[in-house]
Amino acid sequence: MTELLNKLCSLSGVSGAEDSVRDFIRTRAITFADDIRTDAMGNLMVFRKGKRSTKKPLMLTAHMDEVGFIIKRITDDGMLKFGFVGGIDPRVVIGRHVRFGDTIGVVGIKAVHLTSVEDRKHTPDVKDLYIDIGACSKSEAENKVELGDYGVFDSDFSEFGDGLVKSKALDNRIGCTVLLQLLRKTPPVDTWFVFTVQEEVGLRGATTAAFAIDPALCINIEGTAAADLPEVKPYNRACAIRKGVVLPFMDKSAIYDEKLFNLLRKIADDEQIQWQTKTAISGSTDIGAIHKSLEGIPCACVAAPVRYIHSANCVAAIQDIHCVLHLMQAFI
């Protein structure tokens, strides 16, 4: 599973440009699919016929897109002015490598020697940052990139420490990895495995996918923000790596179905799967759109805790990802 996660994280798939991720998943899924579709939004929807048919199918979701960059302007001296696609804190990008296709750049800011005391008191705004791709002029830069090009963090996937991995895009290539593992086995009931687009910019792909499928219920598989850091008090840590699968009861976009939440907890206990809930109400997931579709859809979320989410080097524990997979196998 780690090898598959590595391959998925290495792909570029900023919101609105998930093509390479979708193509990769499609090649892996088509062997097992009874039906496979891509809708106008770009969602990849894979159907597996169950051992028995049901009036409405089960829907399992994970989003393919990652946060990233978009070029807004090229300066006369060949620097790129950019905007964020999705929620990125400007503090985590300074000095980082970014990649636009084959073009590598560095996010720059005025050197500390050239700043005032007042400058250093404030977090820089994205308008004060730029990407240096080594061009000497605007025309030279235009030979390498264009306005509207998408960029991603240029960082390697690697294993380190006691069972940890670090990479860009763990949110949510973890969910994609788990879905790909799950669809290899014939499910007990008809199931749609849905890899959604544009979650990071407003849960957009999930909106159309849920409407098209009209499932009996939906489970969303995610990577969720952990804050188990030394300076954070225990009650503010939300969740922690190496503590198992995360079963949140709500976030800022949805209150999860109570029966499903309780069922997932019971299954985890019965299967002796390590689990935790989130002690902070934060963020949003595709469930925010799905649960309001049509006449309403019962929904819940199963997540892996991820440190430093939406950065160049997110960190997760392989044992937690295995807990997510084990719980979902038992749930199905």
C-alpha positions in Angstrom: 0.0 0.0 0.0 2.9 2.4 0.7 4.2 2.0 -2.9 0.7 2.9 -4.3 0.5 5.9 -2.0 4.0 7.0 -3.2 2.9 6.8 -6.8 -0.3 8.8 -6.2 1.5 11.5 -4.2 4.1 12.0 -6.9 1.4 13.0 -9.4 0.3 16.6 -9.9 -3.4 17.2 -9.4 -4.3 20.7 -8.3 -8.0 21.5 -8.1 -9.4 21.8 -11.6 -6.4 19.9 -13.1 -6.7 16.4 -11.7 -6.1 14.7 -15.1 -2.9 12.8 -14.3 -4.3 11.5 -11.0 -7.6 10.5 -12.7 -5.8 8.7 -15.5 -3.6 6.8 -13.1 -6.5 5.7 -11.0 -8.5 4.7 -14.0 -5.8 2.4 -15.3 -5.8 0.7 -11.8 -9.6 0.5 -11.5 -10.7 -0.6 -14.9 -9.6 -4.2 -14.3 -12.2 -4.5 -11.5 -14.9 -2.1 -12.7 -18.4 -3.3 -13.9 -18.9 0.3 -15.1 -16.6 3.3 -15.1 -17.5 6.9 -15.9 -16.0 10.4 -15.9 -18.6 13.2 -15.7 -18.4 16.7 -17.0 -16.8 18.0 -13.8 -14.0 15.4 -14.0 -15.1 13.0 -11.2 -14.1 9.4 -11.8 -16.9 7.0 -10.8 -16.2 3.3 -10.6 -19.1 0.8 -10.1 -18.7 -2.7 -8.7 -21.8 -4.9 -8.7 -22.4 -6.4 -5.3 -23.1 -10.0 -4.4 -26.7 -8.9 -4.1 -28.4 -5.9 -5.7 -29.9 -3.1 -3.7 -32.5 -0.5 -4.5 -29.9 2.2 -3.9 -26.1 1.7 -3.9 -23.4 2.4 -1.3 -21.2 5.4 -2.2 -17.6 5.7 -1.1 -15.7 8.9 -1.9 -12.2 10.4 -1.8 -11.0 13.5 -3.5 -8.2 13.5 -6.0 -7.2 17.2 -5.9 -4.5 18.8 -3.9 -3.7 22.4 -3.0 -1.3 24.3 -5.2 -0.5 27.5 -7.1 -1.7 29.3 -10.2 0.3 31.9 -12.2 -1.4 35.3 -12.3 1.2 37.6 -13.7 4.8 37.5 -15.0 6.9 40.5 -14.1 9.3 42.3 -16.5 12.3 40.6 -14.9 10.8 37.1 -15.3 9.4 36.5 -11.8 6.0 34.8 -11.4 3.3 36.4 -9.3 0.8 33.7 -8.1 -2.3 32.9 -6.2 -3.1 29.8 -4.1 -5.5 27.1 -5.2 -7.1 25.9 -2.0 -6.2 26.8 1.6 -2.4 27.4 1.9 -0.8 29.3 4.7 1.8 31.8 3.2 4.2 30.9 6.0 4.6 27.3 4.7 5.6 28.2 1.1 8.6 30.6 1.6 11.8 29.1 0.2 10.0 26.0 -1.0 10.5 24.4 -4.4 7.4 24.4 -6.7 6.9 22.8 -10.1 4.9 23.8 -13.1 5.2 20.8 -15.4 8.9 20.4 -16.1 9.7 23.9 -14.8 11.1 24.2 -11.3 11.0 27.4 -9.2 11.6 28.7 -5.7 9.1 30.8 -3.7 11.1 33.9 -2.8 10.7 36.8 -0.5 12.9 39.8 0.4 16.0 38.7 2.4 15.9 39.3 6.1 18.9 41.8 5.7 16.6 44.0 3.7 13.6 44.0 5.9 12.7 46.3 8.8 11.8 45.3 12.3 8.2 46.1 11.5 8.3 43.8 8.4 9.4 40.9 10.5 6.5 41.2 12.9 3.9 40.2 10.3 3.2 37.1 8.2 3.9 38.0 4.6 0.9 38.3 2.3 0.9 36.2 -0.9 1.1 39.5 -2.9 4.5 40.1 -1.5 5.8 36.7 -2.6 7.1 35.6 -6.0 8.3 32.4 -7.7 11.8 32.5 -9.2 12.2 30.1 -12.2 15.6 31.4 -13.1 14.4 33.5 -16.0 16.2 36.8 -16.9 13.2 38.5 -18.6 9.5 38.3 -19.1 9.9 36.8 -22.6 12.2 34.1 -21.3 9.8 33.2 -18.5 6.9 33.1 -21.1 8.8 30.4 -23.0 8.6 28.2 -19.9 5.2 28.9 -18.4 1.9 30.7 -19.2 -0.6 32.6 -17.2 -3.1 30.2 -15.6 -0.6 27.3 -15.4 -1.0 25.2 -12.2 1.9 24.4 -9.9 2.5 22.0 -7.0 5.0 21.7 -4.2 8.1 19.9 -5.5 8.8 17.5 -2.7 9.7 13.8 -2.6 7.7 11.0 -0.9 9.8 9.2 1.7 9.6 7.0 4.7 11.2 8.1 8.0 11.2 7.6 11.7 9.1 5.0 13.3 6.6 4.1 10.5 6.0 7.6 9.2 5.8 8.9 5.7 6.2 12.5 4.4 5.0 13.9 1.1 2.9 16.6 -0.5 -0.8 15.7 -1.2 -1.3 13.1 1.5 -4.6 15.0 1.7 -6.1 13.2 0.0 -4.1 10.6 -1.9 -4.5 8.6 1.3 -8.2 8.3 0.6 -7.6 7.5 -3.0 -5.2 4.7 -2.0 -7.7 3.2 0.4 -10.5 3.3 -2.2 -8.3 1.6 -4.8 -7.5 -1.2 -2.3 -11.2 -1.6 -1.4 -12.5 -1.9 -5.0 -10.2 -4.9 -5.7 -12.7 -7.1 -3.8 -16.4 -7.8 -4.8 -18.5 -5.9 -2.3 -21.6 -7.4 -0.6 -23.8 -4.8 -2.2 -23.7 -2.5 -5.3 -21.1 0.1 -4.6 -19.9 3.2 -6.4 -16.2 4.2 -5.7 -16.1 7.9 -6.5 -12.8 9.9 -6.9 -13.9 13.5 -6.8 -12.5 16.8 -8.1 -12.2 20.3 -6.7 -12.8 19.5 -3.0 -10.1 21.9 -1.9 -11.9 24.9 -3.6 -15.5 24.2 -2.4 -16.6 20.6 -2.5 -17.6 21.0 -6.1 -17.1 17.6 -7.7 -18.9 15.9 -4.9 -22.0 18.0 -5.5 -22.6 16.6 -9.0 -21.4 13.1 -8.2 -23.9 12.6 -5.4 -26.8 13.9 -7.5 -25.9 11.5 -10.3 -25.6 8.4 -8.1 -28.3 9.0 -5.5 -26.9 6.6 -3.0 -28.5 5.0 0.1 -25.6 6.4 2.2 -22.0 7.7 1.7 -18.7 7.2 3.6 -16.0 9.7 2.8 -12.4 8.7 3.3 -10.0 11.6 4.1 -6.8 12.9 5.5 -7.5 15.2 8.4 -5.5 17.8 10.2 -3.6 16.6 13.3 -2.0 19.1 15.7 -0.1 16.7 18.0 2.8 19.1 18.5 4.8 20.1 21.5 3.5 23.7 21.9 -0.2 22.6 21.5 -2.1 21.8 24.6 -3.6 18.3 24.6 -7.2 19.5 24.4 -6.4 21.5 21.3 -4.6 18.8 19.4 -7.7 17.7 17.4 -6.3 14.3 16.7 -2.9 12.6 16.7 -0.8 10.3 14.4 -0.2 6.8 15.6 -3.5 6.9 17.5 -5.6 5.1 14.8 -8.4 6.0 12.4 -10.2 9.3 13.1 -14.0 9.2 13.3 -15.3 12.8 13.5 -18.8 13.5 14.5 -19.0 16.9 12.7 -17.0 19.5 10.9 -17.7 23.1 9.7 -19.7 21.8 6.7 -21.7 18.9 8.1 -23.0 17.0 11.1 -22.4 13.4 10.4 -25.2 10.8 10.6 -25.4 9.7 14.2 -26.3 6.1 13.4 -23.4 5.7 11.0 -21.0 7.4 13.5 -22.1 5.0 16.2 -21.9 2.0 13.9 -18.4 2.8 12.8 -17.3 3.1 16.4 -18.9 -0.2 17.3 -17.2 -2.0 14.3 -13.9 -0.5 15.3 -14.3 -1.8 18.9 -15.5 -5.2 17.7 -12.6 -5.5 15.3 -10.1 -4.1 17.8 -9.1 -1.3 15.5 -7.5 1.7 17.2 -9.7 4.8 16.7 -10.1 8.3 17.9 -12.4 11.2 17.3 -11.6 14.9 16.6 -11.6 17.2 19.6 -11.8 20.3 17.4 -14.6 21.3 15.0 -12.6 22.4 11.9 -12.3 22.1 8.2 -14.8 20.6 5.8 -15.0 17.5 3.6 -17.0 16.4 0.5 -19.7 15.3 2.9 -20.6 19.0 3.3 -22.0 18.8 -0.3 -23.1 15.2 -0.4 -25.4 15.1 2.7 -27.5 17.9 1.2 -28.0 16.3 -2.2 -31.5 15.4 -3.5 -33.7 14.4 -0.5 -30.7 14.1 1.8 -28.1 11.4 2.1 -26.9 9.8 5.4 -23.1 10.4 5.6 -20.1 9.8 7.7 -16.3 10.3 7.4 -13.4 8.0 8.1 -10.0 9.7 8.1 -6.3 9.3 8.7 -4.6 12.0 10.9 -2.0 14.1 9.0 0.4 16.6 10.4 1.4 19.8 8.5 -1.6 19.4 6.2 -1.6 21.6 3.0 2.1 21.9 3.0 5.1 20.6 1.0 5.8 17.9 3.7 2.7 16.4 5.2 3.3 13.6 7.7 1.2 10.5 8.4 1.7 7.1 10.0 1.3 4.0 7.9 -0.3 2.2 10.9 -3.1 4.8 10.9 -3.7 4.3 7.1 -4.0 0.5 7.7 -6.5 1.2 10.4 -8.6 3.2 7.9 -8.4 0.3 5.4 -9.3 -2.3 8.0 -12.3 -0.4 9.3 -13.6 0.2 5.8 -13.2 -3.4 4.9 -15.2 -4.4 8.0 -17.8 -1.7 7.4 -18.5 -2.9 3.9 
